[in-house]
């Protein structure tokens, strides 16, 4: 187990280094002069040359990457070209909103997928099973921004129960209330993916020989589901959840824009509009690191539940 964990950790570190390298290289290929973006088009050549020297833009690309990666490792993400604010402070102030949104949406999706998978797997080919499968197919093709817009128009505005935009921090209750619609929007997009995998795994496990043997021993359906079906079925879905959460982090950009949530996604959109390269680099690297960490945790959780993973 320790050897497997160490191996996956080394792979994660290599992946993070590769992400930092690729991100740095891609932003270096972006057309335009960073000094003009910072000082404006009316800046004198002397001022632009002085800024280039101060920022180290005249150094070779390898020196610039070494300096950038070293700063990132020490927590120095640079300074915003537009606001002059420390990029690390921007990331810290907005990461909480994005994390709360992703975690709450993932929890809702997992609970909904688990309940629906148990119901449909134990009632195969019934009316409820067919209805859920149709809704699942529909949910797979619904755009996130459209789901959010529909919830705003049909739930938030008519009832007034939930805020249309933003995350309120006035009290824990207000924070949860403002998080409901964005979380539900996220869960609607994620639940069909998890449900299809979990339902298929549960059906295969229910039809297996060891479950049939458990039935002949007189075990109750609840006990069979809990001890024999659930653990064997949930393992493939954990890896799928980790992968889906990785894609979901980048989908949060659209969701935060729809609900005007001050998170990392909205910071990415704002920085792209203003060509604020340090903020763009910071948010991109944070998202990429989060994807690597989530997949690492998914692999470790799978290894704990399924010993065959460690042996392979």
C-alpha positions in Angstrom: 0.0 0.0 0.0 2.7 2.5 0.9 4.6 1.7 -2.3 1.5 2.3 -4.3 0.8 5.6 -2.5 4.4 6.7 -3.0 4.3 5.9 -6.7 1.0 7.8 -7.3 2.4 10.8 -5.3 5.5 10.9 -7.5 3.4 10.8 -10.6 1.2 13.6 -9.2 4.3 15.8 -8.5 5.6 15.2 -12.1 2.1 16.1 -13.5 2.0 19.3 -11.5 5.5 20.3 -12.8 4.4 19.5 -16.3 1.3 21.7 -15.8 3.4 24.6 -14.6 5.7 24.2 -17.6 3.0 24.0 -20.2 1.0 26.9 -18.7 4.1 29.1 -18.6 4.9 28.1 -22.2 1.4 28.7 -23.5 1.2 32.2 -22.0 4.5 33.1 -23.5 3.1 32.3 -26.9 0.2 34.8 -26.4 0.7 37.6 -28.9 1.3 41.1 -27.7 3.8 43.0 -25.6 3.2 42.6 -21.8 4.7 46.1 -21.2 2.1 47.7 -23.4 -0.6 45.8 -21.6 0.7 47.1 -18.2 1.7 50.7 -19.1 -0.7 51.3 -22.0 -0.2 52.1 -25.6 1.1 55.6 -24.9 4.0 54.5 -22.9 7.4 55.7 -24.1 10.0 53.2 -25.4 12.3 54.0 -22.4 9.5 53.2 -19.9 8.7 49.9 -21.6 12.4 49.0 -21.8 12.8 49.8 -18.0 9.8 47.6 -17.2 11.0 44.8 -19.3 14.3 44.9 -17.5 12.6 45.0 -14.1 10.3 42.1 -14.9 13.1 40.0 -16.3 11.5 39.8 -19.8 14.9 40.3 -21.4 16.2 37.1 -19.9 16.2 33.8 -21.9 13.1 31.6 -21.6 14.7 29.0 -19.4 15.8 31.6 -16.8 12.3 33.1 -16.8 10.7 29.6 -16.3 13.1 28.8 -13.5 12.3 32.1 -11.8 8.6 31.7 -12.2 8.4 28.1 -11.0 10.6 28.9 -8.0 8.2 31.8 -7.1 5.2 29.6 -7.4 6.8 27.0 -5.1 7.3 29.7 -2.5 3.8 31.0 -2.8 4.7 34.1 -4.8 2.2 34.2 -7.8 3.2 37.7 -8.9 1.2 40.9 -9.1 -1.9 41.7 -11.2 -1.1 43.8 -14.3 -4.4 45.8 -13.9 -5.2 46.1 -10.2 -1.6 45.9 -8.8 -3.0 43.4 -6.2 -1.0 40.4 -5.2 -2.2 37.4 -7.3 -1.9 35.1 -4.3 -4.4 37.3 -2.4 -6.8 37.2 -5.3 -6.6 33.4 -5.5 -7.1 33.0 -1.7 -10.1 35.4 -1.6 -11.9 33.6 -4.4 -10.9 30.0 -3.9 -13.3 29.5 -1.0 -16.4 30.3 -3.1 -15.3 28.0 -5.9 -14.5 25.2 -3.4 -17.8 25.5 -1.6 -19.7 25.4 -5.0 -17.9 22.4 -6.3 -18.1 20.4 -3.0 -21.8 21.1 -2.5 -22.6 20.3 -6.1 -20.6 17.1 -5.9 -22.2 16.0 -2.7 -25.7 16.6 -4.0 -24.8 14.7 -7.2 -23.4 11.7 -5.3 -26.4 11.4 -3.0 -28.9 11.7 -5.9 -27.0 9.2 -8.1 -26.7 6.7 -5.2 -30.4 6.9 -4.4 -31.5 6.7 -8.0 -29.0 3.9 -8.8 -30.3 1.7 -6.0 -33.9 2.3 -6.9 -33.4 1.7 -10.6 -31.0 -1.3 -10.3 -33.4 -3.1 -8.0 -36.4 -2.4 -10.3 -34.9 -3.0 -13.7 -36.9 -2.3 -16.8 -39.8 -0.9 -14.7 -41.6 2.3 -15.4 -39.5 4.3 -12.9 -36.3 2.8 -14.4 -37.2 3.9 -17.9 -38.2 7.3 -16.7 -35.0 7.9 -14.9 -32.9 6.6 -17.9 -34.7 9.1 -20.2 -34.1 12.0 -17.8 -30.5 10.9 -17.5 -30.0 11.1 -21.3 -31.7 14.6 -21.3 -29.5 15.8 -18.4 -26.3 14.7 -20.3 -27.0 17.2 -23.1 -28.3 20.2 -21.1 -25.8 23.1 -21.0 -24.9 24.3 -17.5 -25.6 28.0 -18.2 -29.1 27.0 -19.6 -29.9 25.0 -16.5 -28.9 27.9 -14.3 -30.9 30.4 -16.3 -34.0 28.2 -16.1 -33.7 27.8 -12.4 -33.3 31.6 -12.0 -36.4 32.3 -14.1 -38.6 29.5 -12.7 -37.5 29.3 -9.1 -35.5 32.2 -7.8 -37.5 35.1 -9.4 -41.0 33.8 -8.9 -40.6 32.6 -5.3 -37.8 34.9 -4.0 -36.5 32.0 -1.9 -33.0 32.1 -3.3 -30.8 35.0 -4.4 -30.4 35.4 -8.2 -26.7 36.2 -8.0 -23.7 36.3 -5.7 -22.9 34.4 -2.5 -24.0 36.1 0.7 -21.7 35.9 3.7 -24.1 37.8 6.1 -24.8 34.5 8.0 -24.3 30.8 7.6 -28.0 30.5 6.6 -27.8 33.2 4.0 -24.6 31.6 2.6 -26.3 28.2 2.3 -29.4 29.8 0.7 -27.4 31.6 -1.9 -25.5 28.4 -2.6 -28.6 26.2 -3.3 -29.3 27.1 -6.9 -25.7 27.0 -8.2 -25.1 23.7 -6.4 -28.3 22.2 -7.9 -27.3 23.4 -11.3 -23.9 21.7 -10.9 -25.5 18.5 -9.6 -28.0 18.3 -12.5 -25.1 18.2 -14.9 -23.0 15.7 -12.8 -25.7 13.3 -11.6 -26.4 11.6 -15.0 -22.7 10.7 -15.5 -22.4 9.1 -12.0 -25.9 7.5 -12.2 -25.2 5.6 -15.5 -21.9 4.2 -14.1 -23.3 3.3 -10.7 -26.5 1.7 -12.1 -24.6 -0.5 -14.5 -22.2 -1.6 -11.8 -25.0 -2.4 -9.4 -26.9 -4.4 -12.0 -23.8 -6.5 -12.8 -23.1 -7.1 -9.1 -26.7 -8.0 -8.4 -26.5 -10.7 -11.1 -23.2 -12.1 -9.9 -22.8 -15.5 -8.3 -21.8 -14.4 -4.9 -24.9 -12.2 -4.5 -27.0 -15.2 -5.6 -25.3 -17.3 -2.9 -26.0 -14.6 -0.3 -29.7 -14.7 -1.3 -29.8 -18.5 -0.8 -28.3 -18.0 2.7 -31.4 -15.9 3.6 -29.7 -12.6 3.9 -32.1 -9.6 3.7 -32.0 -7.4 0.6 -30.8 -4.4 2.6 -27.9 -6.4 4.0 -27.0 -7.8 0.6 -27.1 -4.3 -0.9 -24.9 -2.9 2.0 -22.3 -5.6 2.3 -22.1 -7.2 -1.1 -23.4 -4.8 -3.8 -22.5 -1.3 -2.7 -18.8 -1.7 -2.1 -18.2 -3.6 -5.3 -20.2 -1.2 -7.4 -19.0 2.1 -6.0 -15.3 1.5 -6.8 -15.5 2.3 -10.6 -17.6 5.3 -9.9 -15.0 6.9 -7.6 -12.5 7.2 -10.4 -15.3 8.5 -12.7 -16.2 11.1 -10.0 -12.6 12.2 -9.8 -12.4 12.6 -13.5 -15.7 14.4 -13.7 -14.7 16.8 -10.9 -11.6 17.7 -12.9 -13.8 18.7 -15.9 -16.2 20.3 -13.5 -13.6 22.7 -12.2 -13.3 24.3 -15.6 -17.1 24.2 -16.1 -17.4 26.3 -13.0 -16.2 29.2 -15.1 -19.6 29.3 -16.9 -21.6 28.7 -13.7 -19.9 31.5 -11.8 -20.5 33.8 -14.6 -24.2 32.8 -14.8 -24.8 33.4 -11.0 -22.3 36.2 -10.7 -20.3 34.3 -8.0 -16.9 35.9 -7.1 -14.9 32.7 -7.5 -11.9 31.6 -9.4 -13.9 31.1 -12.6 -15.2 34.6 -12.7 -11.6 35.8 -11.9 -10.4 33.8 -15.0 -13.0 35.4 -17.2 -12.2 38.9 -15.9 -8.5 38.4 -16.3 -8.9 37.1 -19.9 -11.0 40.2 -20.8 -8.3 42.5 -19.4 -5.3 40.4 -20.6 -4.1 40.1 -17.1 -1.5 37.4 -17.6 -0.3 36.9 -14.0 -3.9 36.3 -12.8 -4.6 34.0 -15.8 -1.5 32.0 -15.1 -2.4 31.7 -11.4 -5.9 30.6 -11.8 -5.0 28.1 -14.6 -2.2 26.6 -12.5 -4.5 26.3 -9.4 -7.2 24.6 -11.5 -4.7 22.2 -13.0 -3.2 21.4 -9.6 -6.7 20.8 -8.2 -7.4 18.3 -11.0 -4.2 16.4 -10.3 -5.0 16.3 -6.5 -8.6 15.2 -7.1 -7.5 12.4 -9.4 -4.8 11.4 -6.9 -7.4 11.2 -4.1 -9.6 9.1 -6.3 -6.9 6.6 -7.1 -6.0 6.3 -3.4 -9.7 5.8 -2.4 -10.0 3.2 -5.1 -6.9 1.4 -3.8 -8.3 1.4 -0.3 -11.6 -0.2 -1.4 -10.2 -2.6 -4.0 -7.0 -4.5 -3.2 -6.6 -5.6 -6.8 -5.6 -2.0 -7.7 -2.5 -2.2 -5.5 -1.5 -5.5 -7.0 -1.8 -4.2 -10.5 
